[in-house]
């Protein structure tokens, strides 16, 4: 597949807009809010976000499917699609697994109340926190550096003293939507802290953009948090990746 020069990404906006789900990720790349790559082969276009979420525009033939499969294996692409036939082909080639994911939208115009438990405080994710946060879903996985994050994204952390307990942040940003990434440190789970951090994010996102949320179907905690916040499940998809 041919990689498109970053200066030419804006030519592919209409193709990113045609993607039926999670389009905030491909749009973030073509609208240059976040880093990523665009690959072209035949009539197919792949949009690869900084965090390796990758989306397809167009109908691939055998050649393009094999190229996608190779990129999953060699570049660790996390390929997302809703086409069961395409997913089946990729599985036939071997060396990959399918992880079901659910997609949520936020149909409300107001943010939920922010309820911070006693003993905790709310802090914006500044440069020190951006550098310090680790885990499976840190902001640094989605943004090149704090400068880029502070320019186009935002985030909040529930603090327990000087410890980061739970955080929510812009994992993908387009002109119309912001996807929320969220994580709670293991020692602080099941205390409602993710709800408070995410509610702060929703308040920050509205009304300029619409909040979105995605999670693995097996992540019941994330799904429950989304639903308690007022998100509604609107679609599902398959993430196809090299096994961890």
C-alpha positions as a Markdown table, in Angstrom:
| # | Residue | x | y | z |
|---|---|---|---|---|
| 1 | Unk | 0.0 | 0.0 | 0.0 |
| 2 | Unk | 1.2 | 3.5 | -0.8 |
| 3 | Unk | 1.5 | 5.9 | 2.2 |
| 4 | Unk | 0.2 | 9.4 | 1.5 |
| 5 | Unk | 2.3 | 12.4 | 2.4 |
| 6 | Unk | 1.0 | 14.2 | 5.5 |
| 7 | Unk | 0.5 | 17.4 | 3.5 |
| 8 | Unk | -2.0 | 15.6 | 1.3 |
| 9 | Unk | -4.2 | 14.2 | 4.1 |
| 10 | Unk | -6.9 | 16.9 | 3.7 |
| 11 | Unk | -7.7 | 15.5 | 0.2 |
| 12 | Unk | -9.3 | 12.5 | 1.9 |
| 13 | Unk | -11.8 | 14.2 | 4.1 |
| 14 | Unk | -14.9 | 13.0 | 2.2 |
| 15 | Unk | -13.7 | 9.4 | 2.3 |
| 16 | Unk | -13.3 | 9.6 | 6.1 |
| 17 | Unk | -16.7 | 11.1 | 6.4 |
| 18 | Unk | -18.2 | 8.1 | 4.5 |
| 19 | Unk | -17.0 | 5.7 | 7.2 |
| 20 | Unk | -20.2 | 4.5 | 9.1 |
| 21 | Unk | -18.9 | 4.2 | 12.6 |
| 22 | Unk | -16.2 | 5.8 | 14.9 |
| 23 | Unk | -15.4 | 8.4 | 12.1 |
| 24 | Unk | -14.0 | 10.7 | 14.7 |
| 25 | Unk | -10.8 | 8.6 | 14.5 |
| 26 | Unk | -10.2 | 8.9 | 10.7 |
| 27 | Unk | -11.4 | 12.5 | 10.7 |
| 28 | Unk | -8.9 | 13.4 | 13.4 |
| 29 | Unk | -6.1 | 12.3 | 11.0 |
| 30 | Unk | -7.4 | 14.0 | 7.9 |
| 31 | Unk | -8.4 | 17.2 | 9.7 |
| 32 | Unk | -4.9 | 17.2 | 11.3 |
| 33 | Unk | -5.9 | 17.4 | 14.9 |
| 34 | Unk | -3.9 | 14.2 | 15.6 |
| 35 | Unk | -1.2 | 12.2 | 14.0 |
| 36 | Unk | -1.7 | 9.2 | 11.8 |
| 37 | Unk | -1.2 | 7.7 | 8.4 |
| 38 | Unk | -3.2 | 7.2 | 5.2 |
| 39 | Unk | -2.6 | 4.2 | 2.9 |
| 40 | Unk | -4.0 | 3.8 | -0.6 |
| 41 | Unk | -4.2 | 0.7 | -2.7 |
| 42 | Unk | -6.5 | 0.5 | -5.7 |
| 43 | Unk | -9.8 | 2.1 | -4.7 |
| 44 | Unk | -9.3 | 1.4 | -1.0 |
| 45 | Unk | -8.1 | 3.9 | 1.6 |
| 46 | Unk | -6.9 | 3.0 | 5.1 |
| 47 | Unk | -6.9 | 5.6 | 7.9 |
| 48 | Unk | -4.6 | 4.8 | 10.7 |
| 49 | Unk | -4.8 | 6.8 | 13.9 |
| 50 | Unk | -1.9 | 7.5 | 16.3 |
| 51 | Unk | -3.1 | 4.7 | 18.6 |
| 52 | Unk | -3.2 | 2.3 | 15.6 |
| 53 | Unk | -7.0 | 2.2 | 15.3 |
| 54 | Unk | -7.4 | 1.8 | 11.5 |
| 55 | Unk | -10.5 | 2.2 | 9.3 |
| 56 | Unk | -11.2 | 1.3 | 5.7 |
| 57 | Unk | -13.0 | 3.3 | 3.0 |
| 58 | Unk | -13.8 | 1.3 | -0.2 |
| 59 | Unk | -14.4 | -2.3 | -1.1 |
| 60 | Unk | -11.2 | -4.4 | -1.0 |
| 61 | Unk | -10.3 | -7.2 | -3.3 |
| 62 | Unk | -8.0 | -10.1 | -2.5 |
| 63 | Unk | -4.9 | -8.0 | -3.0 |
| 64 | Unk | -6.0 | -5.3 | -0.6 |
| 65 | Unk | -7.2 | -7.8 | 2.0 |
| 66 | Unk | -3.8 | -9.4 | 2.0 |
| 67 | Unk | -2.1 | -6.1 | 2.3 |
| 68 | Unk | -4.3 | -5.2 | 5.3 |
| 69 | Unk | -3.5 | -8.6 | 6.9 |
| 70 | Unk | 0.2 | -8.0 | 6.4 |
| 71 | Unk | 0.0 | -4.5 | 8.0 |
| 72 | Unk | -1.9 | -6.0 | 11.0 |
| 73 | Unk | 0.9 | -8.5 | 11.5 |
| 74 | Unk | 3.9 | -6.3 | 10.8 |
| 75 | Unk | 2.7 | -2.8 | 11.9 |
| 76 | Unk | 0.3 | -4.0 | 14.7 |
| 77 | Unk | -2.6 | -2.2 | 13.1 |
| 78 | Unk | -5.9 | -2.5 | 15.1 |
| 79 | Unk | -8.2 | -2.8 | 12.2 |
| 80 | Unk | -11.9 | -2.0 | 12.8 |
| 81 | Unk | -14.7 | -3.0 | 10.5 |
| 82 | Unk | -18.4 | -4.1 | 10.5 |
| 83 | Unk | -18.0 | -6.5 | 7.5 |
| 84 | Unk | -18.2 | -10.1 | 8.7 |
| 85 | Unk | -17.1 | -11.4 | 5.3 |
| 86 | Unk | -13.9 | -9.2 | 5.4 |
| 87 | Unk | -13.2 | -10.2 | 9.0 |
| 88 | Unk | -13.6 | -13.9 | 8.0 |
| 89 | Unk | -11.1 | -13.5 | 5.2 |
| 90 | Unk | -8.5 | -11.9 | 7.5 |
| 91 | Unk | -9.0 | -14.7 | 10.0 |
| 92 | Unk | -8.5 | -17.3 | 7.3 |
| 93 | Unk | -5.1 | -15.9 | 6.6 |
| 94 | Unk | -4.2 | -16.6 | 10.2 |
| 95 | Unk | -2.2 | -14.9 | 13.0 |
| 96 | Unk | -5.0 | -12.5 | 14.0 |
| 97 | Unk | -7.9 | -12.4 | 16.5 |
| 98 | Unk | -11.3 | -10.7 | 16.5 |
| 99 | Unk | -12.3 | -8.5 | 19.5 |
| 100 | Unk | -16.0 | -7.3 | 19.5 |
| 101 | Unk | -16.4 | -3.6 | 20.4 |
| 102 | Unk | -19.5 | -1.5 | 21.1 |
| 103 | Unk | -20.0 | 2.1 | 19.9 |
| 104 | Unk | -21.9 | 4.7 | 22.0 |
| 105 | Unk | -23.3 | 8.1 | 21.3 |
| 106 | Unk | -24.5 | 10.8 | 23.7 |
| 107 | Unk | -28.0 | 12.0 | 22.8 |
| 108 | Unk | -28.3 | 14.7 | 25.5 |
| 109 | Unk | -27.5 | 18.4 | 25.4 |
| 110 | Unk | -26.5 | 18.7 | 29.1 |
| 111 | Unk | -23.6 | 17.0 | 30.9 |
| 112 | Unk | -24.4 | 14.8 | 34.0 |
| 113 | Unk | -23.6 | 16.0 | 37.5 |
| 114 | Unk | -20.0 | 15.7 | 38.6 |
| 115 | Unk | -20.0 | 13.9 | 42.0 |
| 116 | Unk | -16.5 | 13.7 | 43.5 |
| 117 | Unk | -16.3 | 11.5 | 46.6 |
| 118 | Unk | -14.9 | 13.0 | 49.8 |
| 119 | Unk | -11.1 | 12.8 | 49.9 |
| 120 | Unk | -10.7 | 13.3 | 46.2 |
| 121 | Unk | -10.2 | 16.3 | 43.9 |
| 122 | Unk | -10.6 | 17.1 | 40.2 |
| 123 | Unk | -7.5 | 18.3 | 38.3 |
| 124 | Unk | -7.0 | 19.2 | 34.7 |
| 125 | Unk | -4.4 | 17.0 | 32.9 |
| 126 | Unk | -1.5 | 19.3 | 32.7 |
| 127 | Unk | 2.0 | 18.7 | 31.4 |
| 128 | Unk | 3.2 | 16.9 | 34.5 |
| 129 | Unk | 0.2 | 14.6 | 34.6 |
| 130 | Unk | 0.4 | 14.0 | 30.9 |
| 131 | Unk | 3.9 | 12.7 | 31.3 |
| 132 | Unk | 3.1 | 10.7 | 34.5 |
| 133 | Unk | -0.1 | 8.9 | 33.5 |
| 134 | Unk | 0.5 | 5.2 | 32.5 |
| 135 | Unk | -1.5 | 2.1 | 32.1 |
| 136 | Unk | -3.6 | 0.7 | 29.2 |
| 137 | Unk | -5.2 | 4.0 | 28.2 |
| 138 | Unk | -2.9 | 7.0 | 28.9 |
| 139 | Unk | -3.2 | 10.2 | 26.8 |
| 140 | Unk | 0.3 | 9.7 | 25.5 |
| 141 | Unk | -0.9 | 6.7 | 23.5 |
| 142 | Unk | -3.2 | 9.0 | 21.5 |
| 143 | Unk | -1.1 | 12.2 | 21.3 |
| 144 | Unk | 2.4 | 12.9 | 20.1 |
| 145 | Unk | 3.2 | 15.2 | 23.1 |
| 146 | Unk | 1.7 | 17.6 | 25.6 |
| 147 | Unk | 1.9 | 20.5 | 23.2 |
| 148 | Unk | -0.4 | 18.7 | 20.7 |
| 149 | Unk | -2.7 | 17.5 | 23.5 |
| 150 | Unk | -3.1 | 21.0 | 25.0 |
| 151 | Unk | -3.8 | 22.6 | 21.7 |
| 152 | Unk | -6.5 | 20.2 | 20.5 |
| 153 | Unk | -7.5 | 17.9 | 23.4 |
| 154 | Unk | -8.3 | 18.1 | 27.1 |
| 155 | Unk | -8.6 | 15.9 | 30.1 |
| 156 | Unk | -9.4 | 15.6 | 33.8 |
| 157 | Unk | -8.0 | 13.4 | 36.5 |
| 158 | Unk | -9.5 | 12.5 | 39.9 |
| 159 | Unk | -6.7 | 12.8 | 42.4 |
| 160 | Unk | -6.2 | 11.2 | 45.8 |
| 161 | Unk | -3.6 | 13.4 | 47.3 |
| 162 | Unk | -0.8 | 13.4 | 44.7 |
| 163 | Unk | -1.9 | 10.0 | 43.2 |
| 164 | Unk | -3.8 | 9.9 | 39.9 |
| 165 | Unk | -6.8 | 7.7 | 40.7 |
| 166 | Unk | -8.9 | 7.9 | 37.5 |
| 167 | Unk | -8.7 | 10.0 | 34.3 |
| 168 | Unk | -10.7 | 10.8 | 31.2 |
| 169 | Unk | -9.4 | 12.7 | 28.2 |
| 170 | Unk | -9.9 | 13.3 | 24.5 |
| 171 | Unk | -8.7 | 10.2 | 22.7 |
| 172 | Unk | -9.8 | 11.4 | 19.3 |
| 173 | Unk | -11.0 | 14.8 | 18.1 |
| 174 | Unk | -12.7 | 15.9 | 14.9 |
| 175 | Unk | -14.4 | 19.2 | 14.1 |
| 176 | Unk | -17.8 | 17.7 | 15.3 |
| 177 | Unk | -16.9 | 14.9 | 17.9 |
| 178 | Unk | -14.6 | 14.0 | 20.7 |
| 179 | Unk | -14.1 | 10.4 | 21.8 |
| 180 | Unk | -13.5 | 9.9 | 25.5 |
| 181 | Unk | -10.7 | 7.7 | 26.7 |
| 182 | Unk | -10.9 | 6.6 | 30.3 |
| 183 | Unk | -9.0 | 4.5 | 32.8 |
| 184 | Unk | -9.0 | 4.0 | 36.6 |
| 185 | Unk | -5.9 | 2.8 | 38.5 |
| 186 | Unk | -6.5 | -0.7 | 39.8 |
| 187 | Unk | -6.3 | 0.4 | 43.5 |
| 188 | Unk | -9.2 | 2.9 | 43.0 |
| 189 | Unk | -11.7 | 1.0 | 41.0 |
| 190 | Unk | -15.4 | 0.5 | 41.9 |
| 191 | Unk | -15.6 | 3.9 | 43.7 |
| 192 | Unk | -17.5 | 5.9 | 41.0 |
| 193 | Unk | -14.3 | 7.9 | 40.1 |
| 194 | Unk | -14.5 | 7.2 | 36.4 |
| 195 | Unk | -18.1 | 8.6 | 36.4 |
| 196 | Unk | -16.8 | 11.9 | 37.9 |
| 197 | Unk | -13.8 | 12.2 | 35.5 |
| 198 | Unk | -16.0 | 11.4 | 32.4 |
| 199 | Unk | -18.7 | 13.8 | 33.5 |
| 200 | Unk | -16.2 | 16.6 | 33.7 |
| 201 | Unk | -15.1 | 15.6 | 30.1 |
| 202 | Unk | -18.7 | 15.7 | 28.8 |
| 203 | Unk | -19.2 | 19.1 | 30.4 |
| 204 | Unk | -16.0 | 20.3 | 28.6 |
| 205 | Unk | -16.9 | 18.9 | 25.2 |
| 206 | Unk | -20.5 | 20.2 | 25.0 |
| 207 | Unk | -21.9 | 22.1 | 23.2 |
| 208 | Unk | -19.1 | 22.6 | 20.6 |
| 209 | Unk | -18.7 | 18.9 | 19.9 |
| 210 | Unk | -20.6 | 15.7 | 20.6 |
| 211 | Unk | -19.1 | 13.1 | 23.0 |
| 212 | Unk | -18.5 | 9.6 | 21.8 |
| 213 | Unk | -17.4 | 6.4 | 23.6 |
| 214 | Unk | -16.2 | 3.0 | 22.4 |
| 215 | Unk | -15.1 | -0.1 | 24.4 |
| 216 | Unk | -14.5 | -3.8 | 24.1 |
| 217 | Unk | -17.7 | -5.8 | 24.6 |
| 218 | Unk | -15.9 | -7.7 | 27.4 |
| 219 | Unk | -15.2 | -4.5 | 29.3 |
| 220 | Unk | -18.4 | -4.5 | 31.3 |
| 221 | Unk | -17.2 | -1.8 | 33.7 |
| 222 | Unk | -16.6 | 0.7 | 30.8 |
| 223 | Unk | -20.0 | -0.2 | 29.3 |
| 224 | Unk | -21.8 | 0.4 | 32.7 |
| 225 | Unk | -20.0 | 3.7 | 33.1 |
| 226 | Unk | -21.1 | 4.9 | 29.6 |
| 227 | Unk | -24.7 | 3.9 | 30.3 |
| 228 | Unk | -24.7 | 5.6 | 33.7 |
| 229 | Unk | -23.4 | 8.8 | 32.1 |
| 230 | Unk | -26.3 | 8.7 | 29.6 |
| 231 | Unk | -24.5 | 7.2 | 26.6 |
| 232 | Unk | -26.6 | 5.0 | 24.3 |
| 233 | Unk | -25.2 | 2.0 | 22.4 |
| 234 | Unk | -25.7 | 2.7 | 18.7 |
| 235 | Unk | -23.5 | 0.3 | 16.8 |
| 236 | Unk | -20.9 | -2.5 | 17.1 |
| 237 | Unk | -17.8 | -3.5 | 15.2 |
| 238 | Unk | -14.9 | -5.9 | 15.2 |
| 239 | Unk | -11.4 | -5.1 | 16.1 |
| 240 | Unk | -9.0 | -7.4 | 14.2 |
| 241 | Unk | -5.4 | -7.5 | 15.6 |
| 242 | Unk | -2.4 | -9.6 | 16.2 |
| 243 | Unk | -3.0 | -11.5 | 19.5 |
| 244 | Unk | -1.5 | -9.7 | 22.5 |
